[in-house]
Amino acid sequence: AMKLQSPQFQALFTPGLRSCFMVFLSFPELFEKKNYELRIAGGAVRDLLSGMTPQDIDFATTATPAEMKEMFTSAGVRLINNKGEKHGTITARLHEQNFEITTLRIDVVTDGRRAEVEFTTDWEKDAERRDLTVNSMFLGLDGMLYDFFNGYEDLKKKKIRFVGKASERIQEDYLRILRYFRFYGRIAEKPGDHEPSTLQAIKENAKGLAGISGERIWVELKKILLGNHVNHLVRLMYELDSAQYIGLPLDGNLEEFDRVTKNIHNLCPKPMTVLTSVLKVKDDVTNLDLRLKISKEEKNLGLFLVKHRQELTKAIGPEPLRPYQDFIMDSREANTNAKICELLKYQGEEHLLREMQQWTVPSFPVSGHDLRKMGVSSGKEIGTALQQLRDEWKKSGYHMDKEELLSCLKKS
């Protein structure tokens, strides 16, 4: 057995954890007093063992939801109702922090999407129903590690393995195929370090992804697209017949994907920018949207990149950024600037991207009011004159000021 006493572990003991309202007991002591066991579970344990501070901390306990409710209510602790109770989860709010505590459970019936659970007090049985060994560990609040499936060993070796038999874990919830890829991209050191039996199980069960909702798939896929080894993992999705069930085209453009994933390295692209490189035509974006219910903004970005990635490129000469700037100035849409920045990432134009991020869109210095003062009265004439001046302004690289522009009008 091993005891963890890292600074990240010590930092977990926030005011919420240290004390409860109206009671001089700490949060863990409430459980202890009633002889219920309480441990940190899952992802937070994995992060702490990796030397990282967890984003959020989930707890597991031997207390049932009813027992927790009674205990918290009598201690004056506020409970948040978020409908997790039938799966065994209670959310307590302490010192502006939410704590999710879930009763140990075993899956009784699973249909590949969700499970019917039964409560237990057996920690190993609960660990057994979790997806990956690195996610199946518990940590006592004294720092004691409980690791039934060698998750810590796998974490040190940067190995991603399913708990028990891969095919059984996948059939309990087919989304675990994508979770496998996501954690591989997060933890594994190099591409291609998979157990052949795991890849076989993924291939045999890939069709099960067809029954998973688009929203759940998109949450995982976005994380995969921003993780490491993305090129290797998306190719693997094609090799293992998973791609077609998650909205990707059958004949995805993997050469372009190769090129673009190299381009965008370290440029913090949006997931959609990375994914669009697999898509060849507008219909591929539409089909992706039908399957994954991506946001309107994501769909528009995909359509924009597919349309402009080839012909909207830097200019030869002293002003390489001009075509992009002109595009923004001519555009009538609100967030064209952000889309152009994603296009520059896609094209790997790091230097131009930095310039573009510092560029402020100039505002056209002449208004209809200025022209009326000069005696141009009809609306049609004003419209024509303004367009003419905009063209002059554009030619000058948006440098001409009001006086210079109006003097052009006088000359004509």
Kinemage of the C-alpha trace (Angstrom):
@kinemage 1
@onewidth
@group {chain A} dominant
@subgroup {mainchain}
@vectorlist {calphas} color= white
{ca ala a 1} P 0.000 0.000 0.000
{ca met a 2} L 1.123 3.511 -0.713
{ca lys a 3} L 0.374 6.814 0.988
{ca leu a 4} L 0.194 10.056 -0.986
{ca gln a 5} L 1.311 13.282 0.699
{ca ser a 6} L 2.019 15.557 -2.296
{ca pro a 7} L 1.370 19.353 -2.193
{ca gln a 8} L -1.468 18.803 -4.704
{ca phe a 9} L -3.079 16.343 -2.292
{ca gln a 10} L -2.692 18.723 0.678
{ca ala a 11} L -4.193 21.557 -1.418
{ca leu a 12} L -7.446 19.600 -1.730
{ca phe a 13} L -8.331 20.410 1.850
{ca thr a 14} L -10.234 23.582 1.065
{ca pro a 15} L -12.526 25.329 3.582
{ca gly a 16} L -15.446 23.329 2.170
{ca leu a 17} L -13.732 20.093 2.963
{ca arg a 18} L -12.368 21.232 6.321
{ca ser a 19} L -15.548 22.386 7.943
{ca cys a 20} L -19.304 22.204 7.675
{ca phe a 21} L -21.812 24.919 8.398
{ca met a 22} L -23.211 24.852 11.940
{ca val a 23} L -20.972 21.918 12.880
{ca phe a 24} L -17.416 21.788 14.156
{ca leu a 25} L -16.864 18.602 12.221
{ca ser a 26} L -14.992 18.484 8.955
{ca phe a 27} L -16.771 17.085 5.906
{ca pro a 28} L -14.958 13.696 6.142
{ca glu a 29} L -15.563 13.474 9.878
{ca leu a 30} L -19.321 13.541 9.259
{ca phe a 31} L -18.924 10.238 7.439
{ca glu a 32} L -16.459 8.868 9.949
{ca lys a 33} L -18.794 9.594 12.856
{ca lys a 34} L -21.480 7.429 11.226
{ca asn a 35} L -18.967 4.709 10.293
{ca tyr a 36} L -19.320 5.351 6.553
{ca glu a 37} L -16.181 5.191 4.463
{ca leu a 38} L -15.386 8.105 2.156
{ca arg a 39} L -12.668 8.181 -0.508
{ca ile a 40} L -11.672 10.337 -3.467
{ca ala a 41} L -12.514 8.474 -6.688
{ca gly a 42} L -11.654 8.238 -10.375
{ca gly a 43} L -10.149 11.091 -12.350
{ca ala a 44} L -9.065 13.163 -9.349
{ca val a 45} L -6.946 10.254 -8.078
{ca arg a 46} L -5.382 9.849 -11.515
{ca asp a 47} L -4.531 13.579 -11.654
{ca leu a 48} L -3.091 13.648 -8.119
{ca leu a 49} L -0.876 10.639 -8.853
{ca ser a 50} L 0.320 12.438 -12.014
{ca gly a 51} L 1.288 15.458 -9.897
{ca met a 52} L -1.579 17.575 -11.248
{ca thr a 53} L -4.236 19.506 -9.328
{ca pro a 54} L -7.658 18.015 -10.209
{ca gln a 55} L -10.264 20.292 -11.825
{ca asp a 56} L -13.006 18.712 -9.763
{ca ile a 57} L -13.097 16.043 -7.103
{ca asp a 58} L -15.591 13.210 -6.962
{ca phe a 59} L -16.046 11.096 -3.871
{ca ala a 60} L -17.252 7.548 -3.381
{ca thr a 61} L -18.791 6.247 -0.181
{ca thr a 62} L -20.346 3.207 1.446
{ca ala a 63} L -23.296 5.392 2.584
{ca thr a 64} L -26.491 5.149 0.521
{ca pro a 65} L -28.116 8.315 -0.907
{ca ala a 66} L -30.821 8.152 1.780
{ca glu a 67} L -28.218 7.867 4.541
{ca met a 68} L -26.223 10.781 3.087
{ca lys a 69} L -29.330 12.967 2.816
{ca glu a 70} L -30.243 12.341 6.414
{ca met a 71} L -26.681 12.958 7.605
{ca phe a 72} L -26.241 16.200 5.614
{ca thr a 73} L -29.672 17.564 6.486
{ca ser a 74} L -29.160 17.076 10.202
{ca ala a 75} L -25.731 18.764 9.903
{ca gly a 76} L -27.316 21.752 8.143
{ca val a 77} L -25.504 21.139 4.858
{ca arg a 78} L -27.258 22.342 1.717
{ca leu a 79} L -28.015 19.722 -0.947
{ca ile a 80} L -28.207 20.533 -4.639
{ca asn a 81} L -30.898 18.630 -6.453
{ca asn a 82} L -29.470 17.498 -9.758
{ca lys a 83} L -31.349 14.240 -10.303
{ca gly a 84} L -28.299 12.005 -9.749
{ca glu a 85} L -29.886 10.273 -6.803
{ca lys a 86} L -31.189 7.161 -8.517
{ca his a 87} L -27.653 6.502 -9.770
{ca gly a 88} L -26.434 7.039 -6.231
{ca thr a 89} L -25.045 10.592 -6.472
{ca ile a 90} L -25.696 13.320 -3.914
{ca thr a 91} L -24.327 16.839 -4.392
{ca ala a 92} L -23.534 18.788 -1.227
{ca arg a 93} L -22.746 22.516 -1.304
{ca leu a 94} L -20.155 23.730 1.174
{ca his a 95} L -18.298 27.052 1.208
{ca glu a 96} L -19.285 27.913 -2.386
{ca gln a 97} L -18.079 24.521 -3.584
{ca asn a 98} L -20.117 21.588 -4.878
{ca phe a 99} L -19.067 18.092 -3.809
{ca glu a 100} L -20.414 15.058 -5.670
{ca ile a 101} L -20.527 11.944 -3.538
{ca thr a 102} L -21.612 8.669 -5.087
{ca thr a 103} L -22.557 5.455 -3.343
{ca leu a 104} L -20.500 2.413 -4.357
{ca arg a 105} L -22.426 0.473 -6.981
{ca ile a 106} L -22.470 -2.448 -9.342
{ca asp a 107} L -24.128 -2.538 -12.757
{ca val a 108} L -27.082 -4.900 -12.826
{ca val a 109} L -28.268 -4.314 -16.399
{ca thr a 110} L -26.433 -2.406 -19.142
{ca asp a 111} L -27.637 -1.710 -22.697
{ca gly a 112} L -24.495 -0.111 -24.124
{ca arg a 113} L -25.699 3.380 -23.231
{ca arg a 114} L -26.773 3.470 -19.607
{ca ala a 115} L -26.840 1.105 -16.678
{ca glu a 116} L -29.240 0.089 -13.929
{ca val a 117} L -27.253 0.031 -10.709
{ca glu a 118} L -27.395 -1.625 -7.341
{ca phe a 119} L -25.642 -0.170 -4.270
{ca thr a 120} L -22.833 -2.064 -2.584
{ca thr a 121} L -20.223 -1.564 0.145
{ca asp a 122} L -17.558 -3.486 -1.782
{ca trp a 123} L -14.877 -1.093 -3.108
{ca glu a 124} L -13.404 -3.639 -5.512
{ca lys a 125} L -16.798 -4.320 -7.115
{ca asp a 126} L -17.208 -0.583 -7.754
{ca ala a 127} L -13.694 -0.335 -9.224
{ca glu a 128} L -14.500 -3.291 -11.485
{ca arg a 129} L -17.338 -1.454 -13.247
{ca arg a 130} L -15.148 1.561 -14.144
{ca asp a 131} L -13.755 1.924 -17.657
{ca leu a 132} L -9.950 2.172 -17.526
{ca thr a 133} L -7.450 1.034 -14.902
{ca val a 134} L -6.104 4.600 -14.510
{ca asn a 135} L -9.644 5.744 -13.638
{ca ser a 136} L -10.458 2.914 -11.231
{ca met a 137} L -8.416 3.936 -8.187
{ca phe a 138} L -9.537 5.398 -4.839
{ca leu a 139} L -7.653 7.597 -2.422
{ca gly a 140} L -8.406 7.703 1.293
{ca leu a 141} L -8.433 11.147 2.884
{ca asp a 142} L -5.336 10.074 4.814
{ca gly a 143} L -3.547 9.668 1.465
{ca met a 144} L -3.842 5.851 1.354
{ca leu a 145} L -4.155 4.521 -2.226
{ca tyr a 146} L -6.616 1.711 -3.025
{ca asp a 147} L -5.751 0.245 -6.406
{ca phe a 148} L -7.367 -3.069 -7.346
{ca phe a 149} L -6.352 -3.220 -11.043
{ca asn a 150} L -2.788 -1.893 -11.145
{ca gly a 151} L -3.902 1.531 -12.325
{ca tyr a 152} L -0.950 3.262 -10.664
{ca glu a 153} L 1.505 0.944 -12.395
{ca asp a 154} L -0.208 1.652 -15.745
{ca leu a 155} L -0.134 5.381 -15.058
{ca lys a 156} L 3.620 5.273 -14.348
{ca lys a 157} L 4.181 3.264 -17.541
{ca lys a 158} L 1.739 5.559 -19.418
{ca lys a 159} L -0.337 2.529 -20.461
{ca ile a 160} L -4.054 2.756 -21.190
{ca arg a 161} L -5.939 -0.451 -20.477
{ca phe a 162} L -9.537 -1.367 -19.830
{ca val a 163} L -10.444 -2.811 -16.440
{ca gly a 164} L -10.828 -6.564 -16.992
{ca lys a 165} L -11.949 -7.643 -20.467
{ca ala a 166} L -12.038 -4.800 -23.007
{ca ser a 167} L -15.056 -6.158 -24.896
{ca glu a 168} L -17.131 -6.427 -21.697
{ca arg a 169} L -16.300 -2.880 -20.613
{ca ile a 170} L -17.108 -1.539 -24.092
{ca gln a 171} L -20.421 -3.383 -24.323
{ca glu a 172} L -21.526 -1.782 -21.040
{ca asp a 173} L -21.177 1.648 -22.690
{ca tyr a 174} L -19.949 1.981 -26.279
{ca leu a 175} L -18.807 5.562 -25.632
{ca arg a 176} L -15.876 3.954 -23.808
{ca ile a 177} L -14.274 3.394 -27.219
{ca leu a 178} L -13.859 7.167 -27.515
{ca arg a 179} L -12.871 7.488 -23.868
{ca tyr a 180} L -10.086 4.995 -24.557
{ca phe a 181} L -8.834 7.192 -27.435
{ca arg a 182} L -9.157 10.361 -25.340
{ca phe a 183} L -7.131 9.045 -22.410
{ca tyr a 184} L -4.617 7.552 -24.785
{ca gly a 185} L -4.090 11.067 -26.196
{ca arg a 186} L -3.788 12.446 -22.722
{ca ile a 187} L -1.510 9.901 -21.043
{ca ala a 188} L 0.343 7.672 -23.540
{ca glu a 189} L 3.848 8.756 -24.429
{ca lys a 190} L 3.951 7.623 -28.043
{ca pro a 191} L 1.489 6.554 -30.749
{ca gly a 192} L 0.903 2.876 -31.435
{ca asp a 193} L 1.377 1.508 -27.925
{ca his a 194} L -1.885 -0.491 -27.755
{ca glu a 195} L -2.671 -4.021 -26.670
{ca pro a 196} L -3.764 -5.938 -29.822
{ca ser a 197} L -6.706 -7.470 -27.909
{ca thr a 198} L -7.960 -3.946 -27.056
{ca leu a 199} L -7.869 -2.858 -30.716
{ca gln a 200} L -9.636 -6.076 -31.698
{ca ala a 201} L -12.381 -5.434 -29.105
{ca ile a 202} L -12.832 -1.863 -30.387
{ca lys a 203} L -13.128 -3.050 -33.991
{ca glu a 204} L -15.650 -5.769 -33.121
{ca asn a 205} L -17.804 -3.346 -31.136
{ca ala a 206} L -17.422 -0.168 -33.212
{ca lys a 207} L -20.966 -0.433 -34.583
{ca gly a 208} L -22.293 0.088 -31.054
{ca leu a 209} L -21.286 3.765 -31.354
{ca ala a 210} L -24.212 4.201 -33.759
{ca gly a 211} L -26.566 4.019 -30.770
{ca ile a 212} L -24.780 6.716 -28.745
{ca ser a 213} L -26.160 10.249 -28.868
{ca gly a 214} L -24.292 12.776 -30.998
{ca glu a 215} L -23.925 15.174 -28.105
{ca arg a 216} L -22.061 12.606 -25.956
{ca ile a 217} L -19.816 11.668 -28.878
{ca trp a 218} L -18.977 15.304 -29.659
{ca val a 219} L -17.915 15.983 -26.046
{ca glu a 220} L -15.350 13.157 -26.267
{ca leu a 221} L -14.287 13.838 -29.844
{ca lys a 222} L -13.491 17.489 -29.103
{ca lys a 223} L -11.142 16.412 -26.316
{ca ile a 224} L -9.459 13.868 -28.617
{ca leu a 225} L -8.941 16.556 -31.289
{ca leu a 226} L -7.128 18.812 -28.822
{ca gly a 227} L -5.058 16.044 -27.192
{ca asn a 228} L -1.763 14.416 -28.191
{ca his a 229} L -1.384 11.804 -30.949
{ca val a 230} L -4.519 13.136 -32.658
{ca asn a 231} L -3.244 12.113 -36.082
{ca his a 232} L -2.602 8.551 -34.957
{ca leu a 233} L -5.946 8.314 -33.132
{ca val a 234} L -8.143 9.557 -35.987
{ca arg a 235} L -6.371 7.199 -38.397
{ca leu a 236} L -7.033 4.435 -35.878
{ca met a 237} L -10.739 5.333 -35.851
{ca tyr a 238} L -10.771 4.718 -39.598
{ca glu a 239} L -8.760 1.493 -39.345
{ca leu a 240} L -11.027 0.140 -36.596
{ca asp a 241} L -14.261 1.069 -38.447
{ca ser a 242} L -15.342 3.580 -35.788
{ca ala a 243} L -15.204 6.765 -37.910
{ca gln a 244} L -18.375 6.125 -39.916
{ca tyr a 245} L -20.483 5.768 -36.743
{ca ile a 246} L -19.450 9.111 -35.283
{ca gly a 247} L -20.301 11.349 -38.232
{ca leu a 248} L -16.996 11.274 -40.136
{ca pro a 249} L -17.067 10.714 -43.917
{ca leu a 250} L -16.199 7.224 -45.157
{ca asp a 251} L -13.437 8.598 -47.377
{ca gly a 252} L -12.014 11.196 -44.985
{ca asn a 253} L -9.071 13.203 -46.293
{ca leu a 254} L -6.345 11.744 -44.078
{ca glu a 255} L -3.485 13.294 -46.087
{ca glu a 256} L -4.888 16.780 -45.486
{ca phe a 257} L -5.474 15.847 -41.842
{ca asp a 258} L -1.805 14.837 -41.604
{ca arg a 259} L -0.670 18.164 -42.991
{ca val a 260} L -2.999 20.311 -40.904
{ca thr a 261} L -2.311 18.558 -37.588
{ca lys a 262} L 1.370 19.437 -38.129
{ca asn a 263} L 0.424 23.043 -39.011
{ca ile a 264} L -1.679 23.703 -35.950
{ca his a 265} L 0.682 22.198 -33.412
{ca asn a 266} L 0.966 24.762 -30.561
{ca leu a 267} L -1.495 27.214 -32.179
{ca cys a 268} L -4.477 26.380 -29.887
{ca pro a 269} L -6.998 25.694 -32.662
{ca lys a 270} L -10.690 25.081 -32.075
{ca pro a 271} L -11.663 21.388 -32.330
{ca met a 272} L -13.681 22.146 -35.475
{ca thr a 273} L -10.603 23.633 -37.174
{ca val a 274} L -8.726 20.370 -36.670
{ca leu a 275} L -11.661 18.198 -37.720
{ca thr a 276} L -12.489 20.153 -40.885
{ca ser a 277} L -9.248 18.940 -42.450
{ca val a 278} L -10.763 15.422 -42.682
{ca leu a 279} L -13.838 16.835 -44.438
{ca lys a 280} L -13.671 17.291 -48.211
{ca val a 281} L -16.883 19.084 -49.148
{ca lys a 282} L -19.720 21.149 -47.721
{ca asp a 283} L -21.956 18.068 -47.400
{ca asp a 284} L -19.424 16.465 -45.051
{ca val a 285} L -19.945 19.386 -42.632
{ca thr a 286} L -23.736 19.069 -42.955
{ca asn a 287} L -23.612 15.312 -42.269
{ca leu a 288} L -21.325 15.832 -39.293
{ca asp a 289} L -23.812 18.344 -37.898
{ca leu a 290} L -26.748 15.946 -38.411
{ca arg a 291} L -24.921 13.234 -36.459
{ca leu a 292} L -23.236 15.247 -33.697
{ca lys a 293} L -25.559 18.267 -33.292
{ca ile a 294} L -22.564 20.627 -33.307
{ca ser a 295} L -23.241 24.275 -32.447
{ca lys a 296} L -24.221 26.798 -35.120
{ca glu a 297} L -20.881 28.556 -34.635
{ca glu a 298} L -18.961 25.280 -35.130
{ca lys a 299} L -20.950 24.429 -38.250
{ca asn a 300} L -20.360 27.896 -39.729
{ca leu a 301} L -16.637 27.640 -39.012
{ca gly a 302} L -16.497 24.240 -40.757
{ca leu a 303} L -18.334 25.580 -43.813
{ca phe a 304} L -16.100 28.668 -43.884
{ca leu a 305} L -12.883 26.618 -43.797
{ca val a 306} L -14.061 24.158 -46.447
{ca lys a 307} L -14.981 27.080 -48.727
{ca his a 308} L -11.921 29.318 -48.261
{ca arg a 309} L -8.979 27.084 -47.198
{ca gln a 310} L -7.690 26.752 -50.772
{ca glu a 311} L -8.074 30.156 -52.401
{ca leu a 312} L -7.855 32.609 -49.480
{ca thr a 313} L -4.079 32.584 -48.938
{ca lys a 314} L -1.333 35.083 -48.191
{ca ala a 315} L -0.233 37.594 -50.807
{ca ile a 316} L 3.228 37.500 -52.359
{ca gly a 317} L 5.076 40.720 -51.584
{ca pro a 318} L 5.337 43.205 -48.741
{ca glu a 319} L 1.755 42.812 -47.430
{ca pro a 320} L 1.073 39.079 -47.060
{ca leu a 321} L -1.857 39.712 -44.694
{ca arg a 322} L -3.772 41.937 -47.143
{ca pro a 323} L -6.069 39.269 -48.682
{ca tyr a 324} L -7.283 38.301 -45.187
{ca gln a 325} L -7.729 41.930 -44.127
{ca asp a 326} L -9.638 42.734 -47.323
{ca phe a 327} L -11.862 39.728 -46.720
{ca ile a 328} L -12.682 40.975 -43.222
{ca met a 329} L -13.337 44.525 -44.462
{ca asp a 330} L -15.671 43.267 -47.219
{ca ser a 331} L -17.499 40.851 -44.945
{ca arg a 332} L -20.906 41.711 -43.590
{ca glu a 333} L -20.749 39.029 -40.879
{ca ala a 334} L -19.973 39.672 -37.210
{ca asn a 335} L -17.247 37.182 -36.301
{ca thr a 336} L -15.275 36.985 -39.541
{ca asn a 337} L -12.131 38.022 -37.696
{ca ala a 338} L -12.234 34.910 -35.468
{ca lys a 339} L -12.826 32.656 -38.502
{ca ile a 340} L -9.865 34.163 -40.345
{ca cys a 341} L -7.653 33.466 -37.307
{ca glu a 342} L -8.765 29.807 -37.383
{ca leu a 343} L -8.029 29.701 -41.137
{ca leu a 344} L -4.496 31.009 -40.492
{ca lys a 345} L -3.994 28.273 -37.871
{ca tyr a 346} L -5.300 25.685 -40.362
{ca gln a 347} L -2.787 26.962 -42.934
{ca gly a 348} L 0.025 26.951 -40.362
{ca glu a 349} L 0.665 30.695 -40.786
{ca glu a 350} L 1.897 31.294 -37.252
{ca his a 351} L 3.614 34.608 -37.990
{ca leu a 352} L 0.592 36.034 -39.845
{ca leu a 353} L -1.721 34.783 -37.096
{ca arg a 354} L 0.175 36.837 -34.521
{ca glu a 355} L -0.015 39.902 -36.784
{ca met a 356} L -3.732 39.361 -37.349
{ca gln a 357} L -4.379 39.037 -33.612
{ca gln a 358} L -2.749 42.440 -33.075
{ca trp a 359} L -4.546 44.124 -35.997
{ca thr a 360} L -7.508 46.314 -35.130
{ca val a 361} L -10.189 46.515 -37.798
{ca pro a 362} L -10.088 50.176 -38.904
{ca ser a 363} L -13.370 52.039 -39.213
{ca phe a 364} L -14.226 53.809 -42.460
{ca pro a 365} L -13.761 57.528 -41.744
{ca val a 366} L -16.475 58.953 -44.074
{ca ser a 367} L -20.233 58.948 -43.431
{ca gly a 368} L -23.303 59.939 -45.436
{ca his a 369} L -23.530 62.990 -43.176
{ca asp a 370} L -20.104 64.190 -44.486
{ca leu a 371} L -21.329 63.884 -48.073
{ca arg a 372} L -24.552 65.799 -47.368
{ca lys a 373} L -22.458 68.644 -45.980
{ca met a 374} L -20.636 68.660 -49.323
{ca gly a 375} L -23.962 69.026 -51.148
{ca val a 376} L -24.552 65.404 -52.246
{ca ser a 377} L -28.233 65.005 -51.488
{ca ser a 378} L -29.839 62.010 -53.181
{ca gly a 379} L -29.591 58.702 -51.319
{ca lys a 380} L -28.545 56.878 -54.472
{ca glu a 381} L -25.672 59.302 -55.127
{ca ile a 382} L -24.532 59.052 -51.505
{ca gly a 383} L -24.480 55.249 -51.765
{ca thr a 384} L -22.437 55.316 -54.982
{ca ala a 385} L -20.007 57.908 -53.602
{ca leu a 386} L -19.481 55.990 -50.365
{ca gln a 387} L -18.709 52.786 -52.291
{ca gln a 388} L -16.272 54.661 -54.524
{ca leu a 389} L -14.488 56.111 -51.461
{ca arg a 390} L -14.390 52.721 -49.738
{ca asp a 391} L -12.594 51.325 -52.804
{ca glu a 392} L -10.044 54.167 -52.662
{ca trp a 393} L -9.596 53.621 -48.930
{ca lys a 394} L -9.050 49.891 -49.492
{ca lys a 395} L -6.424 50.603 -52.207
{ca ser a 396} L -4.552 52.801 -49.734
{ca gly a 397} L -4.348 49.876 -47.279
{ca tyr a 398} L -7.032 51.606 -45.114
{ca his a 399} L -4.631 54.501 -44.398
{ca met a 400} L -6.395 57.457 -46.061
{ca asp a 401} L -8.150 59.792 -43.627
{ca lys a 402} L -11.417 61.688 -44.033
{ca glu a 403} L -9.849 64.793 -45.637
{ca glu a 404} L -7.855 62.788 -48.191
{ca leu a 405} L -10.915 60.756 -49.147
{ca leu a 406} L -13.219 63.763 -49.475
{ca ser a 407} L -10.623 65.541 -51.636
{ca cys a 408} L -10.782 62.509 -54.000
{ca leu a 409} L -14.492 63.183 -54.330
{ca lys a 410} L -13.913 66.840 -55.176
{ca lys a 411} L -11.451 65.905 -57.923
{ca ser a 412} L -13.938 63.491 -59.494
